[in-house]
Amino acid sequence: MSLSPTTRLTLALYPLGAGAMAVNVFFASLLGSWIGLPVLSTTTSILLGALIALPATWAFARHMIHLARKADAEQS
């Protein structure tokens, strides 16, 4: 089975995206605490970050593949 370039790039970048999203979720919960919302635990932040990271990383990978193809087309 051959994976598409977007899928391969998504799989390669997913660990970075999951970590970044977990940090973003945690910091967003800290900001929410200013208006009375609870601060999320580390585990909850990691799980939500892992969930949010999949579509975000896929969109980023698609964009990077698009830019690479555009650059290749301009060189030709």
N, CA, C and O atoms as a Maestro MAE file, in Angstrom:
{
 s_m_m2io_version
 :::
 2.0.0
}

f_m_ct {
 s_m_title
 :::
 protein
 m_atom[304] {
  # First column is atom index #
  i_m_mmod_type
  r_m_x_coord
  r_m_y_coord
  r_m_z_coord
  i_m_residue_number
  s_m_chain_name
  s_m_pdb_residue_name
  s_m_pdb_atom_name
  i_m_atomic_number
  :::
  1 25 0.843 -1.169 0.000 1 A "MET " " N  " 7
  2 3 0.000 0.000 0.000 1 A "MET " " CA " 6
  3 2 0.898 1.246 0.000 1 A "MET " " C  " 6
  4 15 1.822 1.364 0.805 1 A "MET " " O  " 8
  5 25 0.610 2.139 -0.896 2 A "SER " " N  " 7
  6 3 1.395 3.355 -1.025 2 A "SER " " CA " 6
  7 2 0.627 4.532 -0.419 2 A "SER " " C  " 6
  8 15 -0.531 4.769 -0.762 2 A "SER " " O  " 8
  9 25 1.275 5.258 0.473 3 A "LEU " " N  " 7
  10 3 0.644 6.410 1.102 3 A "LEU " " CA " 6
  11 2 0.910 7.657 0.277 3 A "LEU " " C  " 6
  12 15 1.968 7.794 -0.338 3 A "LEU " " O  " 8
  13 25 -0.053 8.560 0.269 4 A "SER " " N  " 7
  14 3 0.115 9.810 -0.462 4 A "SER " " CA " 6
  15 2 1.152 10.679 0.255 4 A "SER " " C  " 6
  16 15 1.406 10.491 1.445 4 A "SER " " O  " 8
  17 25 1.742 11.622 -0.465 5 A "PRO " " N  " 7
  18 3 2.710 12.518 0.187 5 A "PRO " " CA " 6
  19 2 2.101 13.289 1.357 5 A "PRO " " C  " 6
  20 15 2.769 13.514 2.367 5 A "PRO " " O  " 8
  21 25 0.851 13.690 1.228 6 A "THR " " N  " 7
  22 3 0.195 14.419 2.314 6 A "THR " " CA " 6
  23 2 0.056 13.540 3.550 6 A "THR " " C  " 6
  24 15 0.290 14.000 4.667 6 A "THR " " O  " 8
  25 25 -0.319 12.293 3.359 7 A "THR " " N  " 7
  26 3 -0.465 11.373 4.487 7 A "THR " " CA " 6
  27 2 0.877 11.110 5.155 7 A "THR " " C  " 6
  28 15 0.968 11.095 6.383 7 A "THR " " O  " 8
  29 25 1.919 10.903 4.356 8 A "ARG " " N  " 7
  30 3 3.242 10.660 4.933 8 A "ARG " " CA " 6
  31 2 3.741 11.868 5.717 8 A "ARG " " C  " 6
  32 15 4.305 11.723 6.802 8 A "ARG " " O  " 8
  33 25 3.531 13.065 5.162 9 A "LEU " " N  " 7
  34 3 3.968 14.270 5.869 9 A "LEU " " CA " 6
  35 2 3.145 14.484 7.136 9 A "LEU " " C  " 6
  36 15 3.682 14.900 8.162 9 A "LEU " " O  " 8
  37 25 1.845 14.203 7.069 10 A "THR " " N  " 7
  38 3 0.992 14.322 8.253 10 A "THR " " CA " 6
  39 2 1.472 13.387 9.360 10 A "THR " " C  " 6
  40 15 1.557 13.791 10.519 10 A "THR " " O  " 8
  41 25 1.781 12.158 9.014 11 A "LEU " " N  " 7
  42 3 2.262 11.201 10.013 11 A "LEU " " CA " 6
  43 2 3.606 11.620 10.603 11 A "LEU " " C  " 6
  44 15 3.864 11.408 11.787 11 A "LEU " " O  " 8
  45 25 4.457 12.215 9.772 12 A "ALA " " N  " 7
  46 3 5.765 12.651 10.264 12 A "ALA " " CA " 6
  47 2 5.644 13.855 11.188 12 A "ALA " " C  " 6
  48 15 6.392 13.971 12.159 12 A "ALA " " O  " 8
  49 25 4.710 14.748 10.894 13 A "LEU " " N  " 7
  50 3 4.571 15.987 11.667 13 A "LEU " " CA " 6
  51 2 3.603 15.877 12.843 13 A "LEU " " C  " 6
  52 15 3.562 16.767 13.693 13 A "LEU " " O  " 8
  53 25 2.827 14.802 12.901 14 A "TYR " " N  " 7
  54 3 1.804 14.681 13.946 14 A "TYR " " CA " 6
  55 2 2.347 14.811 15.373 14 A "TYR " " C  " 6
  56 15 1.728 15.506 16.179 14 A "TYR " " O  " 8
  57 25 3.467 14.181 15.724 15 A "PRO " " N  " 7
  58 3 3.958 14.344 17.109 15 A "PRO " " CA " 6
  59 2 4.243 15.810 17.465 15 A "PRO " " C  " 6
  60 15 3.968 16.244 18.583 15 A "PRO " " O  " 8
  61 25 4.785 16.555 16.525 16 A "LEU " " N  " 7
  62 3 5.040 17.974 16.779 16 A "LEU " " CA " 6
  63 2 3.737 18.754 16.900 16 A "LEU " " C  " 6
  64 15 3.592 19.614 17.769 16 A "LEU " " O  " 8
  65 25 2.790 18.442 16.014 17 A "GLY " " N  " 7
  66 3 1.498 19.119 16.065 17 A "GLY " " CA " 6
  67 2 0.735 18.815 17.345 17 A "GLY " " C  " 6
  68 15 0.094 19.696 17.917 17 A "GLY " " O  " 8
  69 25 0.806 17.570 17.792 18 A "ALA " " N  " 7
  70 3 0.101 17.190 19.024 18 A "ALA " " CA " 6
  71 2 0.687 17.916 20.226 18 A "ALA " " C  " 6
  72 15 -0.048 18.383 21.096 18 A "ALA " " O  " 8
  73 25 1.996 18.009 20.274 19 A "GLY " " N  " 7
  74 3 2.633 18.729 21.375 19 A "GLY " " CA " 6
  75 2 2.283 20.209 21.363 19 A "GLY " " C  " 6
  76 15 1.977 20.792 22.403 19 A "GLY " " O  " 8
  77 25 2.330 20.804 20.192 20 A "ALA " " N  " 7
  78 3 1.999 22.229 20.079 20 A "ALA " " CA " 6
  79 2 0.547 22.484 20.463 20 A "ALA " " C  " 6
  80 15 0.247 23.452 21.161 20 A "ALA " " O  " 8
  81 25 -0.346 21.623 20.010 21 A "MET " " N  " 7
  82 3 -1.761 21.813 20.335 21 A "MET " " CA " 6
  83 2 -2.024 21.602 21.822 21 A "MET " " C  " 6
  84 15 -2.852 22.301 22.404 21 A "MET " " O  " 8
  85 25 -1.338 20.657 22.440 22 A "ALA " " N  " 7
  86 3 -1.517 20.435 23.882 22 A "ALA " " CA " 6
  87 2 -1.102 21.676 24.668 22 A "ALA " " C  " 6
  88 15 -1.780 22.076 25.615 22 A "ALA " " O  " 8
  89 25 0.009 22.276 24.272 23 A "VAL " " N  " 7
  90 3 0.450 23.511 24.938 23 A "VAL " " CA " 6
  91 2 -0.571 24.622 24.713 23 A "VAL " " C  " 6
  92 15 -0.903 25.358 25.641 23 A "VAL " " O  " 8
  93 25 -1.068 24.745 23.484 24 A "ASN " " N  " 7
  94 3 -2.066 25.779 23.188 24 A "ASN " " CA " 6
  95 2 -3.342 25.590 23.994 24 A "ASN " " C  " 6
  96 15 -3.906 26.558 24.504 24 A "ASN " " O  " 8
  97 25 -3.797 24.352 24.112 25 A "VAL " " N  " 7
  98 3 -5.015 24.078 24.890 25 A "VAL " " CA " 6
  99 2 -4.792 24.439 26.358 25 A "VAL " " C  " 6
  100 15 -5.658 25.044 26.990 25 A "VAL " " O  " 8
  101 25 -3.635 24.068 26.897 26 A "PHE " " N  " 7
  102 3 -3.357 24.368 28.296 26 A "PHE " " CA " 6
  103 2 -3.301 25.876 28.537 26 A "PHE " " C  " 6
  104 15 -3.888 26.377 29.496 26 A "PHE " " O  " 8
  105 25 -2.593 26.597 27.664 27 A "PHE " " N  " 7
  106 3 -2.511 28.047 27.824 27 A "PHE " " CA " 6
  107 2 -3.867 28.714 27.625 27 A "PHE " " C  " 6
  108 15 -4.171 29.704 28.291 27 A "PHE " " O  " 8
  109 25 -4.681 28.186 26.722 28 A "ALA " " N  " 7
  110 3 -6.032 28.724 26.549 28 A "ALA " " CA " 6
  111 2 -6.856 28.519 27.824 28 A "ALA " " C  " 6
  112 15 -7.658 29.377 28.193 28 A "ALA " " O  " 8
  113 25 -6.657 27.386 28.490 29 A "SER " " N  " 7
  114 3 -7.390 27.171 29.744 29 A "SER " " CA " 6
  115 2 -6.887 28.111 30.838 29 A "SER " " C  " 6
  116 15 -7.659 28.521 31.704 29 A "SER " " O  " 8
  117 25 -5.603 28.452 30.805 30 A "LEU " " N  " 7
  118 3 -5.093 29.442 31.761 30 A "LEU " " CA " 6
  119 2 -5.722 30.809 31.514 30 A "LEU " " C  " 6
  120 15 -6.077 31.514 32.459 30 A "LEU " " O  " 8
  121 25 -5.858 31.179 30.247 31 A "LEU " " N  " 7
  122 3 -6.530 32.438 29.929 31 A "LEU " " CA " 6
  123 2 -7.996 32.391 30.343 31 A "LEU " " C  " 6
  124 15 -8.544 33.384 30.822 31 A "LEU " " O  " 8
  125 25 -8.625 31.242 30.157 32 A "GLY " " N  " 7
  126 3 -10.019 31.089 30.563 32 A "GLY " " CA " 6
  127 2 -10.219 31.218 32.059 32 A "GLY " " C  " 6
  128 15 -11.301 31.584 32.517 32 A "GLY " " O  " 8
  129 25 -9.178 30.918 32.823 33 A "SER " " N  " 7
  130 3 -9.295 31.034 34.279 33 A "SER " " CA " 6
  131 2 -9.482 32.487 34.714 33 A "SER " " C  " 6
  132 15 -9.976 32.743 35.812 33 A "SER " " O  " 8
  133 25 -9.097 33.429 33.873 34 A "TRP " " N  " 7
  134 3 -9.276 34.840 34.190 34 A "TRP " " CA " 6
  135 2 -10.751 35.218 34.245 34 A "TRP " " C  " 6
  136 15 -11.132 36.177 34.916 34 A "TRP " " O  " 8
  137 25 -11.582 34.451 33.529 35 A "ILE " " N  " 7
  138 3 -13.022 34.745 33.544 35 A "ILE " " CA " 6
  139 2 -13.805 33.677 34.300 35 A "ILE " " C  " 6
  140 15 -15.023 33.570 34.158 35 A "ILE " " O  " 8
  141 25 -13.099 32.894 35.101 36 A "GLY " " N  " 7
  142 3 -13.771 31.948 35.979 36 A "GLY " " CA " 6
  143 2 -13.878 30.520 35.482 36 A "GLY " " C  " 6
  144 15 -14.477 29.687 36.161 36 A "GLY " " O  " 8
  145 25 -13.319 30.207 34.321 37 A "LEU " " N  " 7
  146 3 -13.347 28.834 33.828 37 A "LEU " " CA " 6
  147 2 -12.265 28.013 34.534 37 A "LEU " " C  " 6
  148 15 -11.268 28.570 34.994 37 A "LEU " " O  " 8
  149 25 -12.454 26.709 34.619 38 A "PRO " " N  " 7
  150 3 -11.436 25.889 35.294 38 A "PRO " " CA " 6
  151 2 -10.181 25.724 34.430 38 A "PRO " " C  " 6
  152 15 -10.254 25.723 33.201 38 A "PRO " " O  " 8
  153 25 -9.046 25.586 35.087 39 A "VAL " " N  " 7
  154 3 -7.794 25.278 34.393 39 A "VAL " " CA " 6
  155 2 -7.775 23.775 34.129 39 A "VAL " " C  " 6
  156 15 -8.032 22.975 35.028 39 A "VAL " " O  " 8
  157 25 -7.468 23.399 32.886 40 A "LEU " " N  " 7
  158 3 -7.451 21.983 32.531 40 A "LEU " " CA " 6
  159 2 -6.216 21.295 33.097 40 A "LEU " " C  " 6
  160 15 -5.156 21.905 33.239 40 A "LEU " " O  " 8
  161 25 -6.372 20.023 33.414 41 A "SER " " N  " 7
  162 3 -5.226 19.244 33.882 41 A "SER " " CA " 6
  163 2 -4.284 18.972 32.708 41 A "SER " " C  " 6
  164 15 -4.648 19.150 31.546 41 A "SER " " O  " 8
  165 25 -3.090 18.545 33.031 42 A "THR " " N  " 7
  166 3 -2.111 18.226 31.995 42 A "THR " " CA " 6
  167 2 -2.616 17.097 31.103 42 A "THR " " C  " 6
  168 15 -2.478 17.152 29.881 42 A "THR " " O  " 8
  169 25 -3.200 16.076 31.720 43 A "THR " " N  " 7
  170 3 -3.706 14.936 30.954 43 A "THR " " CA " 6
  171 2 -4.817 15.355 30.001 43 A "THR " " C  " 6
  172 15 -4.828 14.946 28.840 43 A "THR " " O  " 8
  173 25 -5.742 16.160 30.480 44 A "THR " " N  " 7
  174 3 -6.836 16.625 29.632 44 A "THR " " CA " 6
  175 2 -6.300 17.474 28.485 44 A "THR " " C  " 6
  176 15 -6.764 17.359 27.351 44 A "THR " " O  " 8
  177 25 -5.325 18.322 28.781 45 A "SER " " N  " 7
  178 3 -4.726 19.161 27.732 45 A "SER " " CA " 6
  179 2 -4.038 18.313 26.675 45 A "SER " " C  " 6
  180 15 -4.146 18.600 25.483 45 A "SER " " O  " 8
  181 25 -3.332 17.273 27.101 46 A "ILE " " N  " 7
  182 3 -2.652 16.390 26.152 46 A "ILE " " CA " 6
  183 2 -3.665 15.655 25.280 46 A "ILE " " C  " 6
  184 15 -3.477 15.549 24.068 46 A "ILE " " O  " 8
  185 25 -4.731 15.151 25.881 47 A "LEU " " N  " 7
  186 3 -5.745 14.419 25.112 47 A "LEU " " CA " 6
  187 2 -6.470 15.326 24.123 47 A "LEU " " C  " 6
  188 15 -6.678 14.948 22.971 47 A "LEU " " O  " 8
  189 25 -6.852 16.513 24.566 48 A "LEU " " N  " 7
  190 3 -7.503 17.450 23.647 48 A "LEU " " CA " 6
  191 2 -6.538 17.908 22.557 48 A "LEU " " C  " 6
  192 15 -6.926 18.063 21.399 48 A "LEU " " O  " 8
  193 25 -5.280 18.122 22.935 49 A "GLY " " N  " 7
  194 3 -4.283 18.510 21.945 49 A "GLY " " CA " 6
  195 2 -4.075 17.434 20.893 49 A "GLY " " C  " 6
  196 15 -3.931 17.739 19.709 49 A "GLY " " O  " 8
  197 25 -4.058 16.175 21.319 50 A "ALA " " N  " 7
  198 3 -3.910 15.066 20.372 50 A "ALA " " CA " 6
  199 2 -5.102 14.990 19.429 50 A "ALA " " C  " 6
  200 15 -4.944 14.662 18.253 50 A "ALA " " O  " 8
  201 25 -6.279 15.286 19.931 51 A "LEU " " N  " 7
  202 3 -7.487 15.253 19.109 51 A "LEU " " CA " 6
  203 2 -7.502 16.395 18.096 51 A "LEU " " C  " 6
  204 15 -7.812 16.187 16.924 51 A "LEU " " O  " 8
  205 25 -7.171 17.584 18.547 52 A "ILE " " N  " 7
  206 3 -7.184 18.752 17.674 52 A "ILE " " CA " 6
  207 2 -6.035 18.700 16.664 52 A "ILE " " C  " 6
  208 15 -6.150 19.249 15.569 52 A "ILE " " O  " 8
  209 25 -4.946 18.054 17.019 53 A "ALA " " N  " 7
  210 3 -3.749 18.056 16.174 53 A "ALA " " CA " 6
  211 2 -3.941 17.329 14.854 53 A "ALA " " C  " 6
  212 15 -3.308 17.696 13.863 53 A "ALA " " O  " 8
  213 25 -4.779 16.326 14.806 54 A "LEU " " N  " 7
  214 3 -4.910 15.551 13.573 54 A "LEU " " CA " 6
  215 2 -5.412 16.407 12.408 54 A "LEU " " C  " 6
  216 15 -4.746 16.447 11.373 54 A "LEU " " O  " 8
  217 25 -6.553 17.094 12.524 55 A "PRO " " N  " 7
  218 3 -6.968 17.915 11.380 55 A "PRO " " CA " 6
  219 2 -6.042 19.112 11.135 55 A "PRO " " C  " 6
  220 15 -5.845 19.515 9.989 55 A "PRO " " O  " 8
  221 25 -5.481 19.673 12.192 56 A "ALA " " N  " 7
  222 3 -4.583 20.817 12.024 56 A "ALA " " CA " 6
  223 2 -3.300 20.393 11.306 56 A "ALA " " C  " 6
  224 15 -2.825 21.105 10.421 56 A "ALA " " O  " 8
  225 25 -2.742 19.257 11.673 57 A "THR " " N  " 7
  226 3 -1.519 18.768 11.033 57 A "THR " " CA " 6
  227 2 -1.792 18.366 9.595 57 A "THR " " C  " 6
  228 15 -0.959 18.597 8.719 57 A "THR " " O  " 8
  229 25 -2.941 17.772 9.344 58 A "TRP " " N  " 7
  230 3 -3.306 17.398 7.975 58 A "TRP " " CA " 6
  231 2 -3.423 18.637 7.094 58 A "TRP " " C  " 6
  232 15 -2.932 18.639 5.966 58 A "TRP " " O  " 8
  233 25 -4.073 19.700 7.600 59 A "ALA " " N  " 7
  234 3 -4.203 20.940 6.828 59 A "ALA " " CA " 6
  235 2 -2.830 21.563 6.575 59 A "ALA " " C  " 6
  236 15 -2.563 22.055 5.478 59 A "ALA " " O  " 8
  237 25 -1.961 21.543 7.583 60 A "PHE " " N  " 7
  238 3 -0.617 22.085 7.423 60 A "PHE " " CA " 6
  239 2 0.163 21.276 6.387 60 A "PHE " " C  " 6
  240 15 0.856 21.850 5.547 60 A "PHE " " O  " 8
  241 25 0.055 19.961 6.441 61 A "ALA " " N  " 7
  242 3 0.764 19.107 5.479 61 A "ALA " " CA " 6
  243 2 0.268 19.370 4.061 61 A "ALA " " C  " 6
  244 15 1.071 19.446 3.131 61 A "ALA " " O  " 8
  245 25 -1.036 19.508 3.888 62 A "ARG " " N  " 7
  246 3 -1.582 19.829 2.557 62 A "ARG " " CA " 6
  247 2 -1.029 21.149 2.050 62 A "ARG " " C  " 6
  248 15 -0.682 21.274 0.876 62 A "ARG " " O  " 8
  249 25 -0.948 22.133 2.936 63 A "HIS " " N  " 7
  250 3 -0.430 23.433 2.542 63 A "HIS " " CA " 6
  251 2 1.046 23.331 2.140 63 A "HIS " " C  " 6
  252 15 1.459 23.935 1.150 63 A "HIS " " O  " 8
  253 25 1.834 22.578 2.894 64 A "MET " " N  " 7
  254 3 3.249 22.429 2.586 64 A "MET " " CA " 6
  255 2 3.455 21.691 1.259 64 A "MET " " C  " 6
  256 15 4.341 22.054 0.484 64 A "MET " " O  " 8
  257 25 2.658 20.676 0.995 65 A "ILE " " N  " 7
  258 3 2.750 19.959 -0.282 65 A "ILE " " CA " 6
  259 2 2.378 20.904 -1.423 65 A "ILE " " C  " 6
  260 15 3.026 20.899 -2.470 65 A "ILE " " O  " 8
  261 25 1.346 21.706 -1.226 66 A "HIS " " N  " 7
  262 3 0.942 22.686 -2.244 66 A "HIS " " CA " 6
  263 2 2.083 23.662 -2.540 66 A "HIS " " C  " 6
  264 15 2.377 23.943 -3.702 66 A "HIS " " O  " 8
  265 25 2.723 24.179 -1.486 67 A "LEU " " N  " 7
  266 3 3.834 25.111 -1.684 67 A "LEU " " CA " 6
  267 2 5.011 24.447 -2.397 67 A "LEU " " C  " 6
  268 15 5.651 25.067 -3.245 67 A "LEU " " O  " 8
  269 25 5.295 23.199 -2.059 68 A "ALA " " N  " 7
  270 3 6.393 22.476 -2.713 68 A "ALA " " CA " 6
  271 2 6.092 22.269 -4.198 68 A "ALA " " C  " 6
  272 15 6.973 22.435 -5.041 68 A "ALA " " O  " 8
  273 25 4.859 21.909 -4.513 69 A "ARG " " N  " 7
  274 3 4.485 21.716 -5.923 69 A "ARG " " CA " 6
  275 2 4.514 23.033 -6.684 69 A "ARG " " C  " 6
  276 15 4.924 23.074 -7.844 69 A "ARG " " O  " 8
  277 25 4.084 24.101 -6.040 70 A "LYS " " N  " 7
  278 3 4.115 25.414 -6.665 70 A "LYS " " CA " 6
  279 2 5.550 25.847 -6.943 70 A "LYS " " C  " 6
  280 15 5.836 26.393 -8.009 70 A "LYS " " O  " 8
  281 25 6.450 25.608 -5.999 71 A "ALA " " N  " 7
  282 3 7.856 25.955 -6.194 71 A "ALA " " CA " 6
  283 2 8.478 25.119 -7.306 71 A "ALA " " C  " 6
  284 15 9.271 25.633 -8.095 71 A "ALA " " O  " 8
  285 25 8.130 23.842 -7.379 72 A "ASP " " N  " 7
  286 3 8.636 22.986 -8.447 72 A "ASP " " CA " 6
  287 2 8.134 23.467 -9.808 72 A "ASP " " C  " 6
  288 15 8.885 23.462 -10.784 72 A "ASP " " O  " 8
  289 25 6.877 23.877 -9.876 73 A "ALA " " N  " 7
  290 3 6.309 24.343 -11.136 73 A "ALA " " CA " 6
  291 2 6.962 25.643 -11.601 73 A "ALA " " C  " 6
  292 15 7.133 25.862 -12.800 73 A "ALA " " O  " 8
  293 25 7.326 26.501 -10.649 74 A "GLU " " N  " 7
  294 3 7.957 27.761 -11.016 74 A "GLU " " CA " 6
  295 2 9.384 27.561 -11.516 74 A "GLU " " C  " 6
  296 15 9.879 28.360 -12.310 74 A "GLU " " O  " 8
  297 25 10.045 26.504 -11.059 75 A "GLN " " N  " 7
  298 3 11.408 26.237 -11.494 75 A "GLN " " CA " 6
  299 2 11.446 25.619 -12.891 75 A "GLN " " C  " 6
  300 15 12.448 25.722 -13.598 75 A "GLN " " O  " 8
  301 25 10.364 24.987 -13.272 76 A "SER " " N  " 7
  302 3 10.339 24.308 -14.579 76 A "SER " " CA " 6
  303 2 10.137 25.265 -15.723 76 A "SER " " C  " 6
  304 15 10.094 24.845 -16.879 76 A "SER " " O  " 8
  :::
 }
 m_bond[303] {
  # First column is bond index #
  i_m_from
  i_m_to
  i_m_order
  :::
  1 1 2 1
  2 2 3 1
  3 3 4 2
  4 3 5 1
  5 5 6 1
  6 6 7 1
  7 7 8 2
  8 7 9 1
  9 9 10 1
  10 10 11 1
  11 11 12 2
  12 11 13 1
  13 13 14 1
  14 14 15 1
  15 15 16 2
  16 15 17 1
  17 17 18 1
  18 18 19 1
  19 19 20 2
  20 19 21 1
  21 21 22 1
  22 22 23 1
  23 23 24 2
  24 23 25 1
  25 25 26 1
  26 26 27 1
  27 27 28 2
  28 27 29 1
  29 29 30 1
  30 30 31 1
  31 31 32 2
  32 31 33 1
  33 33 34 1
  34 34 35 1
  35 35 36 2
  36 35 37 1
  37 37 38 1
  38 38 39 1
  39 39 40 2
  40 39 41 1
  41 41 42 1
  42 42 43 1
  43 43 44 2
  44 43 45 1
  45 45 46 1
  46 46 47 1
  47 47 48 2
  48 47 49 1
  49 49 50 1
  50 50 51 1
  51 51 52 2
  52 51 53 1
  53 53 54 1
  54 54 55 1
  55 55 56 2
  56 55 57 1
  57 57 58 1
  58 58 59 1
  59 59 60 2
  60 59 61 1
  61 61 62 1
  62 62 63 1
  63 63 64 2
  64 63 65 1
  65 65 66 1
  66 66 67 1
  67 67 68 2
  68 67 69 1
  69 69 70 1
  70 70 71 1
  71 71 72 2
  72 71 73 1
  73 73 74 1
  74 74 75 1
  75 75 76 2
  76 75 77 1
  77 77 78 1
  78 78 79 1
  79 79 80 2
  80 79 81 1
  81 81 82 1
  82 82 83 1
  83 83 84 2
  84 83 85 1
  85 85 86 1
  86 86 87 1
  87 87 88 2
  88 87 89 1
  89 89 90 1
  90 90 91 1
  91 91 92 2
  92 91 93 1
  93 93 94 1
  94 94 95 1
  95 95 96 2
  96 95 97 1
  97 97 98 1
  98 98 99 1
  99 99 100 2
  100 99 101 1
  101 101 102 1
  102 102 103 1
  103 103 104 2
  104 103 105 1
  105 105 106 1
  106 106 107 1
  107 107 108 2
  108 107 109 1
  109 109 110 1
  110 110 111 1
  111 111 112 2
  112 111 113 1
  113 113 114 1
  114 114 115 1
  115 115 116 2
  116 115 117 1
  117 117 118 1
  118 118 119 1
  119 119 120 2
  120 119 121 1
  121 121 122 1
  122 122 123 1
  123 123 124 2
  124 123 125 1
  125 125 126 1
  126 126 127 1
  127 127 128 2
  128 127 129 1
  129 129 130 1
  130 130 131 1
  131 131 132 2
  132 131 133 1
  133 133 134 1
  134 134 135 1
  135 135 136 2
  136 135 137 1
  137 137 138 1
  138 138 139 1
  139 139 140 2
  140 139 141 1
  141 141 142 1
  142 142 143 1
  143 143 144 2
  144 143 145 1
  145 145 146 1
  146 146 147 1
  147 147 148 2
  148 147 149 1
  149 149 150 1
  150 150 151 1
  151 151 152 2
  152 151 153 1
  153 153 154 1
  154 154 155 1
  155 155 156 2
  156 155 157 1
  157 157 158 1
  158 158 159 1
  159 159 160 2
  160 159 161 1
  161 161 162 1
  162 162 163 1
  163 163 164 2
  164 163 165 1
  165 165 166 1
  166 166 167 1
  167 167 168 2
  168 167 169 1
  169 169 170 1
  170 170 171 1
  171 171 172 2
  172 171 173 1
  173 173 174 1
  174 174 175 1
  175 175 176 2
  176 175 177 1
  177 177 178 1
  178 178 179 1
  179 179 180 2
  180 179 181 1
  181 181 182 1
  182 182 183 1
  183 183 184 2
  184 183 185 1
  185 185 186 1
  186 186 187 1
  187 187 188 2
  188 187 189 1
  189 189 190 1
  190 190 191 1
  191 191 192 2
  192 191 193 1
  193 193 194 1
  194 194 195 1
  195 195 196 2
  196 195 197 1
  197 197 198 1
  198 198 199 1
  199 199 200 2
  200 199 201 1
  201 201 202 1
  202 202 203 1
  203 203 204 2
  204 203 205 1
  205 205 206 1
  206 206 207 1
  207 207 208 2
  208 207 209 1
  209 209 210 1
  210 210 211 1
  211 211 212 2
  212 211 213 1
  213 213 214 1
  214 214 215 1
  215 215 216 2
  216 215 217 1
  217 217 218 1
  218 218 219 1
  219 219 220 2
  220 219 221 1
  221 221 222 1
  222 222 223 1
  223 223 224 2
  224 223 225 1
  225 225 226 1
  226 226 227 1
  227 227 228 2
  228 227 229 1
  229 229 230 1
  230 230 231 1
  231 231 232 2
  232 231 233 1
  233 233 234 1
  234 234 235 1
  235 235 236 2
  236 235 237 1
  237 237 238 1
  238 238 239 1
  239 239 240 2
  240 239 241 1
  241 241 242 1
  242 242 243 1
  243 243 244 2
  244 243 245 1
  245 245 246 1
  246 246 247 1
  247 247 248 2
  248 247 249 1
  249 249 250 1
  250 250 251 1
  251 251 252 2
  252 251 253 1
  253 253 254 1
  254 254 255 1
  255 255 256 2
  256 255 257 1
  257 257 258 1
  258 258 259 1
  259 259 260 2
  260 259 261 1
  261 261 262 1
  262 262 263 1
  263 263 264 2
  264 263 265 1
  265 265 266 1
  266 266 267 1
  267 267 268 2
  268 267 269 1
  269 269 270 1
  270 270 271 1
  271 271 272 2
  272 271 273 1
  273 273 274 1
  274 274 275 1
  275 275 276 2
  276 275 277 1
  277 277 278 1
  278 278 279 1
  279 279 280 2
  280 279 281 1
  281 281 282 1
  282 282 283 1
  283 283 284 2
  284 283 285 1
  285 285 286 1
  286 286 287 1
  287 287 288 2
  288 287 289 1
  289 289 290 1
  290 290 291 1
  291 291 292 2
  292 291 293 1
  293 293 294 1
  294 294 295 1
  295 295 296 2
  296 295 297 1
  297 297 298 1
  298 298 299 1
  299 299 300 2
  300 299 301 1
  301 301 302 1
  302 302 303 1
  303 303 304 2
  :::
 }
}
